[in-house]
Amino acid sequence: MNRNDRLRADALTATVAADQLRAADNDLEAAVARALHWGASWAQIGAALDVTRQSAHRRYRHLPWDPATQTRWTEPPLPL
């Protein structure tokens, strides 16, 4: 295998890994959105994620859960 083939294979492997990370992050956001919808506090979510409640709030506060469609959605930004 020449250098270009090895670099191409490495890049494809990294692409697959990045896609798996993106899927895991989407699953985590959906779980946090569900927990929020069903009444979990930021302290409880932070404890589950092993971060502070402030850190959990800062990262996930924009993720409402829609129980009708079983999906999370992102609030649009507020107008300026």
C-alpha contacts under 8 A as a table, 3 or more apart, distances in Angstrom:
res1	aa1	res2	aa2	distance
1	M	5	D	6.04
1	M	6	R	6.50
2	N	5	D	5.45
2	N	6	R	6.36
3	R	6	R	5.13
3	R	7	L	6.17
4	N	7	L	5.10
4	N	8	R	6.04
5	D	8	R	5.08
5	D	9	A	6.12
6	R	9	A	5.11
6	R	10	D	6.14
7	L	10	D	5.02
7	L	11	A	6.12
8	R	11	A	5.11
8	R	12	L	6.23
9	A	12	L	5.14
9	A	13	T	6.16
10	D	13	T	5.10
10	D	14	A	6.20
11	A	14	A	5.08
11	A	15	T	6.18
12	L	15	T	4.97
12	L	16	V	6.38
13	T	16	V	5.26
13	T	17	A	6.32
14	A	17	A	5.01
14	A	18	A	6.08
15	T	18	A	5.11
15	T	19	D	6.21
16	V	19	D	5.10
16	V	20	Q	6.30
17	A	20	Q	5.12
17	A	21	L	6.27
18	A	21	L	5.03
18	A	22	R	6.19
19	D	22	R	5.07
19	D	23	A	6.28
20	Q	23	A	5.11
20	Q	24	A	6.20
21	L	24	A	5.03
21	L	25	D	6.09
22	R	25	D	5.06
22	R	26	N	6.22
23	A	26	N	5.09
23	A	27	D	6.28
24	A	27	D	5.05
24	A	28	L	6.18
25	D	28	L	5.02
25	D	29	E	6.17
26	N	29	E	5.14
26	N	30	A	6.22
27	D	30	A	5.13
27	D	31	A	6.22
28	L	31	A	5.08
28	L	32	V	6.21
29	E	32	V	5.12
29	E	33	A	6.06
29	E	60	Y	7.19
29	E	63	L	7.24
29	E	72	R	7.71
30	A	33	A	5.05
30	A	34	R	6.13
30	A	63	L	7.92
30	A	65	W	7.50
30	A	71	T	6.98
30	A	72	R	5.61
31	A	34	R	5.12
31	A	35	A	6.17
32	V	35	A	5.04
32	V	36	L	6.16
32	V	45	I	7.14
32	V	60	Y	7.26
32	V	63	L	7.79
33	A	36	L	5.14
33	A	37	H	6.16
33	A	60	Y	7.70
33	A	63	L	5.35
33	A	64	P	5.45
33	A	65	W	5.04
33	A	72	R	6.24
34	R	37	H	5.06
34	R	38	W	6.24
34	R	64	P	7.84
34	R	65	W	5.58
34	R	72	R	7.75
35	A	38	W	5.26
35	A	39	G	6.39
35	A	40	A	5.28
35	A	45	I	7.62
36	L	39	G	5.26
36	L	40	A	5.05
36	L	41	S	6.94
36	L	64	P	7.53
36	L	65	W	7.68
37	H	40	A	7.41
37	H	64	P	6.91
37	H	65	W	5.86
40	A	44	Q	6.20
40	A	45	I	6.75
41	S	44	Q	5.16
41	S	45	I	6.32
42	W	45	I	5.04
42	W	46	G	5.88
42	W	53	R	4.97
42	W	54	Q	7.46
42	W	56	A	6.55
42	W	57	H	6.20
43	A	46	G	5.06
43	A	47	A	6.08
43	A	52	T	7.10
43	A	53	R	4.57
44	Q	47	A	5.09
44	Q	48	A	6.22
44	Q	53	R	7.58
45	I	48	A	5.08
45	I	49	L	6.24
45	I	53	R	7.02
45	I	56	A	6.77
46	G	49	L	5.10
46	G	50	D	5.76
46	G	51	V	4.83
46	G	52	T	5.10
46	G	53	R	4.61
46	G	54	Q	7.81
46	G	55	S	7.30
46	G	56	A	5.29
47	A	50	D	4.85
47	A	51	V	6.14
47	A	52	T	6.97
47	A	53	R	7.43
48	A	51	V	7.84
49	L	56	A	7.86
51	V	55	S	6.27
51	V	56	A	6.57
52	T	55	S	5.16
52	T	56	A	6.31
53	R	56	A	5.10
53	R	57	H	6.07
54	Q	57	H	5.08
54	Q	58	R	6.05
55	S	58	R	5.10
55	S	59	R	6.25
56	A	59	R	5.33
56	A	60	Y	5.95
56	A	61	R	7.71
57	H	60	Y	5.37
57	H	61	R	5.03
58	R	61	R	6.03
59	R	62	H	7.83
60	Y	63	L	5.78
61	R	64	P	7.91
62	H	74	T	5.92
62	H	75	E	5.96
63	L	72	R	6.28
63	L	73	W	5.97
63	L	74	T	5.31
63	L	75	E	7.00
64	P	72	R	5.84
64	P	73	W	5.83
64	P	74	T	6.68
64	P	75	E	7.41
65	W	70	Q	7.25
65	W	71	T	6.05
65	W	72	R	4.44
65	W	73	W	6.40
66	D	69	T	5.74
66	D	70	Q	5.68
66	D	71	T	5.58
66	D	72	R	6.00
66	D	73	W	7.36
67	P	70	Q	4.72
67	P	71	T	6.98
